[in-house]
Amino acid sequence: MSCYQWEFSSVTASGEAMLERLQAILEDNLVLPGDRRKFMLAVSEAFNNALIHGNELNPKKTIRVQLCINEDDLSADIIDQGQEGLKKIQSPRETDLLSEGGRGVRLMIYSADDVKFEQIENGGLKVTVQLVRKSIAKIT
């Protein structure tokens, strides 16, 4: 199993930096394009929620991403420093499917095989996203 960990400040540019690192590692670990797209969508939504709703774009707060990859599955923990994130998840606001915001949790659940939300000791929210790999690319 290969594991990686990064920490990002809560600024909008961090989202792109995180996705670039994630994509490179998924490619290096021969994750097939379909699995890669689904996993990246779920992790991106969790990261953006941490950035906007958890840390409220406060550059003094960070988002930690922990990624583990093995031949069977992909797993990522996205951890913010916000407050009452679990409460926000458990009582979502009504949104229109075509609206600009409010669909992140649904997209995570749709894209991943498992999504878990956990309040951590300091009040932040930990989102765990897991995807079972459909198949593994073979180097020939």
C-alpha positions as CSV (number, residue, x, y, z in Angstrom):
1,M,0.0,0.0,0.0
2,S,1.3,3.5,-0.9
3,C,0.2,6.4,1.3
4,Y,0.7,10.2,0.8
5,Q,-0.2,13.2,2.8
6,W,-0.4,16.9,2.0
7,E,-1.5,20.1,3.7
8,F,-2.9,23.1,1.9
9,S,-3.8,26.6,3.0
10,S,-7.4,27.5,2.5
11,V,-7.1,29.6,-0.6
12,T,-8.8,28.9,-3.9
13,A,-5.5,28.1,-5.7
14,S,-5.0,25.1,-3.4
15,G,-7.8,23.2,-5.1
16,E,-5.9,23.1,-8.4
17,A,-2.6,22.3,-6.7
18,M,-4.3,19.4,-4.9
19,L,-5.8,18.0,-8.1
20,E,-2.5,18.1,-9.9
21,R,-0.8,16.1,-7.2
22,L,-3.6,13.7,-7.0
23,Q,-3.8,13.1,-10.7
24,A,0.0,12.5,-11.0
25,I,-0.1,10.0,-8.2
26,L,-3.1,8.1,-9.6
27,E,-1.4,8.0,-13.0
28,D,1.9,6.8,-11.4
29,N,-0.1,4.0,-9.7
30,L,-1.7,2.9,-12.9
31,V,-5.2,3.9,-11.9
32,L,-7.4,3.5,-15.0
33,P,-9.0,6.7,-16.4
34,G,-12.6,5.8,-15.4
35,D,-11.6,5.1,-11.8
36,R,-9.3,8.2,-11.8
37,R,-12.1,10.5,-13.0
38,K,-14.6,9.2,-10.4
39,F,-12.2,9.4,-7.5
40,M,-10.9,12.8,-8.5
41,L,-14.4,14.2,-8.7
42,A,-15.3,12.9,-5.2
43,V,-12.1,14.1,-3.6
44,S,-12.4,17.5,-5.4
45,E,-15.9,18.0,-4.0
46,A,-14.8,17.0,-0.5
47,F,-11.8,19.4,-0.8
48,N,-14.0,22.3,-2.1
49,N,-16.5,21.8,0.7
50,A,-13.6,21.9,3.3
51,L,-12.2,25.0,1.6
52,I,-15.5,26.9,1.4
53,H,-17.9,25.6,4.0
54,G,-15.4,24.2,6.6
55,N,-12.5,26.7,6.6
56,E,-14.5,29.5,5.0
57,L,-11.6,30.4,2.8
58,N,-9.5,31.5,5.8
59,P,-5.9,31.3,4.7
60,K,-4.8,30.7,8.3
61,K,-6.6,27.4,8.3
62,T,-5.4,24.3,6.5
63,I,-6.9,21.3,4.8
64,R,-5.1,18.0,5.2
65,V,-5.4,15.3,2.5
66,Q,-4.3,11.7,3.2
67,L,-4.3,9.3,0.3
68,C,-3.8,5.6,0.3
69,I,-3.7,3.4,-2.8
70,N,-3.4,-0.4,-3.1
71,E,-4.3,-2.9,-5.9
72,D,-7.9,-3.1,-4.7
73,D,-9.0,0.4,-3.8
74,L,-8.3,4.1,-3.4
75,S,-9.0,6.0,-0.2
76,A,-8.7,9.6,0.8
77,D,-9.3,11.5,4.0
78,I,-10.0,15.3,3.6
79,I,-9.8,17.1,6.9
80,D,-10.6,20.7,7.6
81,Q,-10.3,23.0,10.6
82,G,-13.9,24.3,10.5
83,Q,-16.6,24.0,13.1
84,E,-19.9,22.1,13.1
85,G,-19.2,20.5,9.7
86,L,-21.1,17.3,10.6
87,K,-24.1,19.3,11.7
88,K,-24.1,21.1,8.3
89,I,-23.9,17.8,6.4
90,Q,-26.7,16.3,8.5
91,S,-29.1,19.3,7.8
92,P,-28.5,20.3,4.2
93,R,-30.3,23.1,2.6
94,E,-32.7,22.4,-0.3
95,T,-31.0,22.9,-3.7
96,D,-32.0,22.7,-7.3
97,L,-29.9,20.2,-9.2
98,L,-29.0,22.9,-11.7
99,S,-27.9,25.4,-9.1
100,E,-24.3,26.5,-8.8
101,G,-23.8,25.1,-5.3
102,G,-25.2,22.6,-2.8
103,R,-24.5,19.4,-4.8
104,G,-21.1,18.5,-3.5
105,V,-22.2,15.8,-1.0
106,R,-24.5,14.2,-3.6
107,L,-21.6,14.2,-6.2
108,M,-19.3,12.5,-3.7
109,I,-21.8,9.8,-2.9
110,Y,-22.5,9.3,-6.6
111,S,-18.9,9.1,-7.6
112,A,-17.4,7.0,-4.8
113,D,-18.3,3.6,-3.5
114,D,-18.2,4.8,0.1
115,V,-18.2,8.2,1.8
116,K,-18.0,8.8,5.5
117,F,-18.3,12.0,7.6
118,E,-16.7,12.3,11.0
119,Q,-16.4,15.2,13.4
120,I,-12.9,15.3,14.8
121,E,-11.7,16.4,18.2
122,N,-10.7,20.0,17.3
123,G,-14.2,20.5,15.7
124,G,-13.1,20.0,12.1
125,L,-14.7,17.6,9.7
126,K,-13.0,14.5,8.2
127,V,-14.5,13.2,5.0
128,T,-13.3,9.7,3.9
129,V,-13.8,8.8,0.2
130,Q,-13.2,5.3,-1.0
131,L,-13.4,3.8,-4.5
132,V,-13.0,0.1,-5.3
133,R,-10.7,-0.2,-8.3
134,K,-12.6,-1.8,-11.2
135,S,-9.4,-3.2,-12.7
136,I,-5.7,-2.6,-12.7
137,A,-3.7,-1.6,-15.7
138,K,-0.9,-4.0,-16.6
139,I,2.4,-2.8,-17.8
140,T,3.4,-4.6,-21.0
